[in-house]
Amino acid sequence: MSSRINISRCLVFLALSALHGYALTLGELEKSYEQKLSDVRLEKEKSLSDLNEGYLAALARIEAKYQKAGRLDEVILTKQEIKDLTDKKWPFNELPKKISFEVAAPRKIYLRKRLEIEQQAARKATDTADKMLAVLDKNAVDLTKEGDLQEALLARQIKAEIEADKDIVSARELLTNVMSDGTTLAVLRLRRFGDNVEVLVKHDARGKISMLSPIQNVQESDKSIGDTTANNLGEFVGAKGFEPDPHTIFQQGDKDKQIGNLQLSGIHGIEEPVEDNQSALRLSLDIKSVNPYGYLGKIGPRTSAPGAVRVRCRFLIPKSNKVLSGIFFTQY
């Protein structure tokens, strides 16, 4: 009989609380809110764990196949993919443009399913947060009317903390900046110092601007189109941990013996205009020059540094020229 009385009293209490506009105390509301977010996180982690397990198994099969075939590049790439997945790296680096279908297809499927899981969790988290914010707004008003200003201020404080919560902010960025098919919009136009190549920078797979943000080459301000092999912002600017996109930091300075980092010996250099409102450096040999050369220093890595260096230049040979047939570069 006593248990029935207790249940009855509890129901009456909840009914009275509902009439006042809030069935739970602020502490109880917070606890309920955190539990709902925890449930969303656990559901997401379970889905990602299942997805990753399947992808790892597929990568292991691909690695074994390519290793047996002696295809070193694909083996290295697959091993790195396995490492990134095991280390919970996200987003992933872009795959090389020239890669086999057997490597690209599983990655594409994984990214599509991963995005579905991420966005579903983000929607549930933001919906839960929005409902909590609405309840807190109402509580702040009701508590103020009842004269409980301390609790009203607490409700407002809890609301501010939820709005600033980094997980909720990240969830909103994902839903706002990443389309359901994984595409993102360009938000920045960036010009690189040195070669003045311009690119559009897009949001990454999380809806953020980061060194993993994809880039897109665009027409420069002078109507020319620069060239870059970089796939993301990190490669474009040469950030730590990324394979840098090689480019020359070169500034034209005096029109005499010094042109930026260019030093001339036995050669005169005079800047002259050419077509398309551009300028060029006219090189002419001294009459008594011995072993003439030009030295362009501090533009690339040392010869002992790993990787490759690409040197691109444009030179024009006047029709009246009877000596110079071309130029060559020596790295030392």
N, C-alpha and C positions, 0 to 999 in steps of 0.2 A: 504493500500500500504506500509506503514511504517513497519508493522509487517512482510510482505514478505521480505522487504529489510533486516530487522534484522536477519531473519531466514537464508537468503542467505549469509549474512556476517558470521554468526555462522558456517555454513557449510564450507565456504571457510577457516575460521580459523582452524577448525578441520582437514581439508584436509592438510593444510600447516603444522600443528603440526605433523600429521602422517608422512609426508615426512621427518621431522626431527627425527623421531624414537620414539617420546613419545607424545601421544595425550593429556595427562593430566599432570598437575603440580604434584610435589611430594606430596603436601598437598592434592590435589584431589585424587591421588592414594591411600594415606593412608586412606582417608575417605571412598573410595570405598571398600578397603580391609576390613576395620573394619565392614562395613555394611554387607559384604558377610559372615564374621565370625559370626556376630550377627544372621544372618538368619539361619546359621547352628546350632547355640546354641538353638535358639527358636524352630526349628524343632525337635531337640533332646529332649528338655524339654517337648514338647507336646507329643512325642512318649512315653517317660518314664512315664509321668503323666497318660496316658491311660493304660499303662502296669501295673503300680503300683495300680491303681484303681481296675483293674480286679483281681490282686493278693490279695489285701486286702479283697475284697469281698469273694474270695475263702477261705482265712484264717479264716474269721469270721464264715463261714459255718462250717469249720472243728472244730474250737474252740467250737462252740455251740454243735456239735455232741459229741465231746469227754467229754465236761462238763456234758452233760446229761448222758453219760455212766460212769461217775465217774473216768475217766482215767487222773489222776493228772499230770503225767509226760508229756503227750502230750499237755495238756492244757497250762502248764507252757511254754513249747517249742513254742507253737503257739503264745502265748502272747508276748514272746520275739521276735519272727519273725515280728510280727505286730509293735512292738516298734522300732526295727531296721529299718524297712521300713519307718515308720513315721518320724524317726529321720534322714532319708536319709543316713544311714550307708552303705558304700560300700567299699570293698567287704564284704559279710556276713561271719560269722563264719561257720565252717564245721558243718553239722548235725551229731549227734551221729551215729555210724556205725549200731547200732540196733535201727531202727526206722520204724514205720509203713509206708506202701506204700502210704497211703492217705496223709501223710505229705511229704514224699520224692518226689513223682511224681510231684505235683504242683511246688515245689522248682526247680526241674530239668527243667521243662518247662520255668519257669520264668528266670532262669539263661541263658538258650539258647537264648531266645528272647532278654534279656537284653544285651547279648554280641553282637547280631546282630545290635542293635540300637547303642551301644557304638562304634563298629567298623565302621559302616556306617558313623557316624558323624566324627570319626577320619580320615577316608579316605577323606571326603569332606574338612575338615579343612586343612589337609596336602597338598592336591591338590591345594587349594586356596593359601596356603603359598608358595608352590613351584613356582606357576605362578608369584606371587608377587616378589619373590626373583629373578626370571629370568628377569623380567621387570626392577627391580632396578639395576641389573648388567649391562643391556644394557644402562640404563639412565646414570649410572656412567661413562661409556665409552664415550657416546655421549656428555655429559656435559663437560667432560675433554677436548674433541676435540674442543669444542666451547670456551674453556677458562673459563668456569664458575666452578672454582674449589670448591667454597663454596657449591654450590648445589650438586656437585659430591660427596663431603665429606658427605653431609647430606644424600644422597642416600645410601652411604655405612653404615652410622650410623643406618639408618632405617633397613637396611638388618640385621645388627648385632643384633638389638633388636628383630626382628622377629625370628631369629635363636635361641635366648636365651629365647623366650617366653615360660613360664612353661606349658601353655596349649598345645602349638604345640609340645613341647618336650614330654609331656605325651601322646599325640596322636600317636607320632612316636613309643614310647615304647610299647604302646598297640598293634599296628599293627605288630611290630617286634617280640615281646616276647610271644604273646598269639595266639595260632592257632584258626582257625575258629570253631573248636569243643570245644574250651575252655581249651584244654590241654596246659601246659607250660613245658619248659625244665628246668632241674636242672642246676643251675649256681654256687652253692656253696656246699662244703662238710664241715660240721661243727662237731667238736668234743666237747662234753660238759665236762667241768671240774667236777671232782667228781667221776662219774661212767664211764667216757670215752666212752659213747655211741656216735656213729657217725651217722649222717643223711645227706641226700641230701636236699638242700633247693631250691625250685622252685620259679618262679615269681608268684605274686598274680594275681587276675583277672584283674588288671589294667596294668599288665606288669612290675610291680615294685617289688623290694625286700622290704618287710615290715614284721611286726610281724604277719600279716595274710597270709604270704607265706606258702603254703603247704610244708610238709616235707615227706621224704621217708626214712625208715630205711635201712641201708646197712651193709655189712660185715665190721667189724672193721679191723684196721691195723694188729692186731694179729690173723686174720682169724676167730675170734669169731663173733657172731652176738648178739648185745645188744638188749635190749627191751625197748620200750617207748610207752606210750599210747597217747602221744601228737599228735595232728592233724596238728598243724601249729607251726611256729617259736616262737610265743608268749608263747604258752603253754610249748614248749620245754625248753626255757630259763627262764620261770617264770616271764615274763614281767608284768608290772602293768596292771590290767584290765583283765588278763587271768587266767584261772584256771591252776595252775602249774602242770607239770608232776613231781610227786615225785621222787627224787633221792637222794642218799646218797653222801655227800661230805666227803670222807674218804681217808686219805693218810697214808700209812705205814711209820713209822719213826723208832725209836730205837727198838731193838729186845728184850728189857728187859720189864720193867713194863709199859712203855708208847708206844703205837702203834697209832700214830695219836691222835684221840680223844678217843681211847680205854684205859681205866684204869682197871688194874687187881688187885684183892685183894685175897690173898690166892691161887693164880694160877700163874704158870710160863708160859710165852709165848715165844716160839722160832720159828723163821721163817725157813721153810724148803721147798725145791723144790718139786713139784708134777708133774703130767703128763702135756703134752702140754706146756712145758716151763713156767708154772705158779708157783706161790709160795703160801704156806699156812702157817698159824700160828698154831704150835703144842701147845696145852694147856695141862698142867699137874698140878695136885693138889699138894700143899705142904703137907708134912706128917702130920703136926699138924694144918692144916688149919681149921678155924672155919667160917662157913657161907661164903664159897668162892663165888665170883661173878666177873663179868666183867661189866664195865660201859662205854657205848658208847654215849657220850653226844654231844649236839649241832648239831644234824643231822636232826631234824624234828621240826614241829610246837609244840607249847605248847598244853597241853591237852584241854585247853579252846578254842583253835582255831577251826573254822569250817572245815568240810571236813574229808576225810579219808587219812590215811597214810599206804602205803604198804611197808612192810619190806621184802626184799628178801636176802637170804644168802645161802651159800653152806657149808656143813660141812661133814667131813669124820671121821668115827669112826674106829680106828684100830681093827683088829680081836682079838688082845690080850687084848683089853679093857674089864674089868669085872665090871666097876662101872657106867660109863656114858652111858646112853641110848638115850640121846637127849638134846636139849636146848629149852628154852622158853624165850620170851621177856616180859618185864613189862615196861609200859610207865608211867612216873610220872613227 
